[in-house]
């Protein structure tokens, strides 16, 4: 009797284990990786010690991005730093002057799905310093 009971318990255990495994396999739930979000970051930063310079930098915003964030901080003891951002459609988006009268912190977030053609492509950053003793940091983030 003990032998039959043991065999029955073993058979039921095997049956339930098999049913559980089959239910897992046949559930139709695919094991996939989470969707990858493409993120891009670039930082332009420099300290100056009385220099007067002019430079143009470019960065690209691809059509697959939906958000563009810009964060600028800067401080000048004397002279000035002028930063101008120009859109791919050649529109001056923002000009910010950093001088000795105030430190600058600027944040901007753009939803690229609205007016996409204005935002997608090569942006231009113009940097002008006039006897600047100070620094700036411009952080650009897209996703």
C-alpha positions in Angstrom: 0.0 0.0 0.0 2.8 2.4 0.9 4.5 1.5 -2.4 1.3 2.4 -4.4 0.8 5.6 -2.5 4.4 6.6 -3.1 4.1 5.8 -6.8 0.8 7.8 -6.9 2.5 10.9 -5.2 5.4 10.6 -7.6 3.1 10.3 -10.7 1.0 13.3 -9.6 4.1 15.4 -8.9 5.5 14.5 -12.3 2.1 15.3 -13.9 1.8 18.7 -12.2 5.4 19.6 -13.0 4.9 18.7 -16.6 1.6 20.7 -16.8 3.3 23.7 -15.2 6.3 23.6 -17.6 4.0 23.1 -20.6 1.8 26.1 -19.5 5.0 28.2 -19.3 6.2 27.2 -22.7 2.8 27.5 -24.5 1.8 30.8 -22.9 2.8 32.7 -26.0 4.8 35.3 -24.0 8.0 36.1 -25.8 11.0 36.9 -23.7 12.3 40.0 -25.4 14.7 42.8 -24.4 13.2 46.1 -23.4 13.0 48.7 -26.2 16.2 50.5 -26.6 16.0 54.3 -26.4 18.6 56.1 -28.4 20.3 58.9 -26.4 23.0 61.3 -27.5 24.9 63.8 -25.3 27.6 66.4 -26.1 29.2 69.0 -23.9 31.0 72.2 -25.1 33.0 73.7 -22.3 36.0 76.1 -22.0 37.7 78.4 -19.5 39.3 81.6 -20.7 42.1 83.9 -19.3 41.6 87.2 -21.0 41.3 85.8 -24.5 39.4 87.3 -27.4 38.4 84.4 -29.8 35.7 83.4 -32.2 34.8 79.8 -33.2 31.9 77.9 -34.7 31.0 74.3 -33.6 28.4 72.1 -35.1 26.3 69.2 -33.8 23.6 67.1 -35.5 20.1 66.3 -34.3 18.8 63.2 -36.1 15.2 62.7 -37.2 14.7 59.7 -34.9 15.0 61.9 -31.8 11.9 63.4 -30.1 13.4 65.5 -27.3 16.3 68.1 -27.4 17.5 69.5 -24.1 20.1 72.2 -23.7 21.7 73.4 -20.4 24.1 76.3 -20.3 26.0 77.6 -17.3 28.7 80.3 -17.3 30.6 82.7 -15.2 32.8 85.6 -16.2 35.0 87.8 -13.9 35.8 90.3 -16.7 35.1 90.7 -20.4 32.3 88.6 -21.9 31.4 85.3 -23.6 28.6 85.4 -26.2 27.0 82.1 -27.3 24.6 81.9 -30.3 22.7 78.8 -31.3 21.4 78.6 -34.8 18.9 76.0 -36.0 19.4 73.8 -39.1 17.0 76.1 -41.0 19.5 79.0 -40.3 17.3 80.7 -37.7 19.1 82.3 -34.7 17.5 80.3 -31.9 19.1 81.8 -28.9 21.9 84.3 -28.1 23.2 84.4 -24.5 25.8 86.8 -23.2 27.8 86.0 -20.1 29.5 89.0 -18.5 30.7 90.1 -15.0 27.3 91.4 -14.0 25.7 88.0 -13.5 26.3 84.3 -13.7 24.1 82.5 -16.2 22.1 79.3 -16.0 19.9 78.5 -18.9 17.7 75.4 -19.5 15.7 74.7 -22.7 13.7 71.6 -23.7 12.2 71.2 -27.2 9.6 68.7 -28.3 11.0 67.8 -31.7 7.7 66.2 -33.0 6.3 69.7 -33.5 7.8 71.5 -36.4 10.3 68.7 -36.9 11.9 70.2 -40.1 13.0 73.2 -38.1 14.9 71.2 -35.5 16.4 68.2 -37.5 19.9 68.5 -39.0 23.1 70.4 -38.3 22.9 73.0 -35.5 25.6 75.6 -35.2 27.1 77.0 -32.0 29.0 80.3 -32.4 31.3 81.2 -29.5 32.7 84.7 -29.2 34.9 85.9 -26.3 36.0 89.5 -25.7 38.8 89.7 -23.2 37.0 87.0 -21.3 38.2 85.8 -17.9 35.7 83.1 -17.1 34.1 79.9 -18.4 31.0 78.3 -19.9 29.6 74.8 -20.2 26.9 73.9 -22.7 25.4 70.4 -22.3 23.2 69.1 -25.2 21.1 65.9 -24.8 18.8 64.2 -27.3 16.6 61.2 -27.0 
